[in-house]
Structures are given as structure tokens and as C-alpha cells.
Amino acid sequence: MRIGGLRWALGVWLLLGACGASQAFGQPQPVPKMSERPLDKASYVALAKQWREYIDRHGETADALVNLGMAQRYSGEMEAARAVGKRAVELEPDNPKALNFYAIILSVSGGDTAEALKLLEKCRAVAPDYGDALTTLAATHLRGGGLKKAGAVCKTIFERRIVSRPIQDYAYNMLIGLPEGAVLVTNGDSDTFPPLALQAGMGLRPDVVVVNRILLNLPVYVDSLLREHPFLRPRGALKAEGGANASRSIIERWLAEGKTPIYFAATVNMNDLGLSPETVIEGLCRRAVGKGLTPEEAARLVLERYRLDSATDWDFAWDLAPTVSGMMANYVGSMVALAQGEGVPADLKCRLLGKADAIAEFHDLSSQAHVKALLKKCETR
């Protein structure tokens, strides 16, 4: 297990110490980003109440207001979060967290992209290495149709080493096995901006079009994407109103027309898209359209070309990055799927399961026992 013995005890001691110190000063738990550690709605409502009470007792600070605003945002109180974000920036105009949070609120809920960009550029000036704000800046450019501007920010993200090594390697592994001119449909920040950063920063696989499936619901993003890559324009007219079903509509047309290889990142939930195309596992990506790798070639891609050492790197602070650890579980799923499929030689199946077992054990994944059973069966044949 990755968390064991002295290291586990030390981690618990530090956590309890931090909580004890926080309680001693009456400060509530910091609100975690939903992308890192999502809570249920009731927990966000409770945190919003606690932070409001704390502010009433101790006075306003930008950091406290940001925590309050995040809890309000995640519990659905967007107007309240907007007012709190505005107040945080008024109180501390150079606070990076306040600038970033208010920009997110303006961009996502307020639709004021221009003002959000001003705030983010100011944040970039006062805190050039603040990774959250750089990612928000890139996302805001994409939401506004600025693909080239987003690419320039992604280049900065790469150059300033904002992306952790495990996620950078994960992005590298997603890209390297794709055929020329493929479209890679991604889901969220962790599988969208790292490959864009590698493309912009090191020129890796610039022929691959990385498409965020959530942003496909925005007409301005779709318009800019199709201007940049005209071969992706489907036949006939596109609905201009956008909305929750727009992404499904355009992806369905790409799949039906089959003009270019279409791949889905392992993180994309087909149920969320309302799609059920037949796909073929090729490592961290699933092919839906086009000629790709054979099962044996896909297995060799994972075993011989993937950068996997960082997935079990003891020097990385995994306990502080549960989302990153969660991404590593996709390696296990893809390796097991390949090993259980047809067309992979027995020796490669055992090697895949061996790698999967090492990663599952390191991250203490729930699939660990299942993987060990498959590996034992493989080794006894």
C-alpha cells in the first residue's frame, strides 16, 4: 500500500494537528475545489454557514470571503457567490485567490468574459506562477472562442511547470498513440489543459485536435473550433443556440460522418453525453471512428511507450492531490481491459496485469484485489 506505516501515521498526525489548530482559532475547514475533492450539497451549505459566522465574528478577509464564495457556488447560490467575490476583490485588489475566484464567477455564471480576463491578467501580473489562475485564464479564452490565446497561456503553463509530472506524463501518454489528425474528446481540466500545454510548450502531436466535450455546448467555442479546423465542420447547418445537448449533437455527426479518427479520453462518461458508440480500448483513449491499433499494438504502446514511472513516484505528494491519484486509476482500468480482451499474447497480458497491480497497490485502489486475482490466474497458466 502507498499509505502505510510511519508515513500514514505522520500524515494523520499532521492532519489532526492542522484541524486542531484550525478549531482553536475558530476557523472552519477550507473549502476544497470540487475538481479535487467534491462534497455533497449539504456539506457545502454547512461550510457556507460556518464561514459566514466566522466572518461575522472575526471580520472580512479576502481568503475568508473566497472560502465563503466557493461554498456558496458549489451549493448553487451563484448570486451570493458573485457578490462575495466582488467584495473580496474590493477588499484586497491584489489577492490572487480573490482575483481568480471572482473571474471564475464572472466567466461561468455572469457571462462577463471581458471583465474576467481583466481580472485574470492582473492576477497573472501579481502572481505569475499561480497555476489555478493560469488554468482559469486558458479556460476563459476557450469559453470566449480564443483558441490561439488559450494556446499561448497553455505554453506558459508548460514553461512554468504548473502541470505536475504524473499528469504531464498522463497527457503525453494520451497523445502519443493516436493516429495522424485524430480528434481527442476530453472531459475536464485534468485531461484537457495538460495535453494542450504539451502541444503548445513542446510541440508534441500538434496534429491532434483536443476538444473539450463540455465546451462544445458553447456556440462561440464551436465556431472558433470549426474556423481553426475546417475539416471538422459537419454537413448541414449547426444549431446556434448551444445548450446541454449541443455537444452530443455535434459529436454524433462526427461519428456518423467518420471523416477523421475520433477518440474519447478514458475520463469521458458516455452516459453524460447520452451516447453509446462502440469503442475500442487503445490505452488511455477509446477509438470510436477510424482505423487504429490492433490489441497487441495497443498493449505494446502501453508497456513500451507510455511514461509510467511517475504513476508510482514516492516523491510526489499524492495525499495532497487526490484528483491526481484518481487519474492514475485510469491506467489500471485500461490495462485490465486490454489484458482481458482478445488478440493480446499471453505474455503481454501478464505484463499488463503486473503493471496494473503495481499501480493499484500503490494507490490503494478498490480494484486492487480484483487485479491481483487476474494476475495470479495469468501467472499460473
C-alpha positions, 0 to 999 in steps of 0.5 A: 500500500502507498499509505502505510506505516510511519508515513500514514501515521505522520500524515494523520498526525499532521492532519489532526494537528492542522484541524486542531489548530484550525478549531482553536482559532475558530476557523472552519475547514477550507473549502476544497475545489470540487475538481479535487475533492467534491462534497455533497450539497449539504456539506457545502451549505454547512461550510457556507454557514460556518464561514459566514459566522466566522466572518461575522465574528472575526471580520472580512478577509479576502481568503475568508470571503473566497472560502465563503464564495466557493461554498456558496457556488458549489451549493448553487447560490451563484448570486451570493457567490458573485457578490462575495467575490466582488467584495473580496476583490474590493477588499484586497485588489491584489489577492490572487485567490480573490482575483481568480475566484471572482473571474471564475464567477464572472466567466461561468455564471455572469457571462462577463468574459471581458471583465474576467480576463481583466481580472485574470491578467492582473492576477497573472501580473501579481502572481505569475506562477499561480497555476489555478489562475493560469488554468482559469485564464486558458479556460476563459479564452476557450469559453470566449472562442480564443483558441490561439490565446488559450494556446499561448497561456497553455505554453506558459503553463508548460514553461512554468511547470504548473502541470505536475509530472504524473499528469504531464506524463498522463497527457503525453501518454494520451497523445502519443498513440493516436493516429495522424489528425485524430480528434481527442474528446476530453472531459475536464481540466485534468485531461484537457489543459495538460495535453494542450500545454504539451502541444503548445510548450513542446510541440508534441502531436500538434496534429491532434485536435483536443476538444473539450466535450463540455465546451462544445455546448458553447456556440462561440467555442464551436465556431472558433473550433470549426474556423481553426479546423475546417475539416471538422465542420459537419454537413448541414447547418449547426444549431446556434443556440448551444445548450446541454445537448449541443455537444452530443449533437455535434459529436454524433455527426462526427461519428456518423460522418467518420471523416477523421479518427475520433477518440474519447479520453478514458475520463469521458462518461458516455452516459453524460453525453447520452451516447453509446458508440462502440469503442475500442480500448487503445490505452488511455483513449477509446477509438470510436471512428477510424482505423487504429491499433490492433490489441497487441499494438495497443498493449505494446504502446502501453508497456513500451511507450507510455511514461509510467514511472511517475504513476508510482513516484514516492516523491510526489505528494499524492495525499495532497492531490487526490484528483491526481491519484484518481487519474492514475486509476485510469491506467489500471482500468485500461490495462485490465481491459486490454489484458482481458480482451482478445488478440493480446499474447499471453505474455503481454497480458501478464505484463499488463496485469503486473503493471496494473497491480503495481499501480493499484497497490500503490494507490490503494485502489478498490480494484486492487484485489480484483487485479491481483486475482487476474494476475495470479490466474495469468501467472499460473497458466 
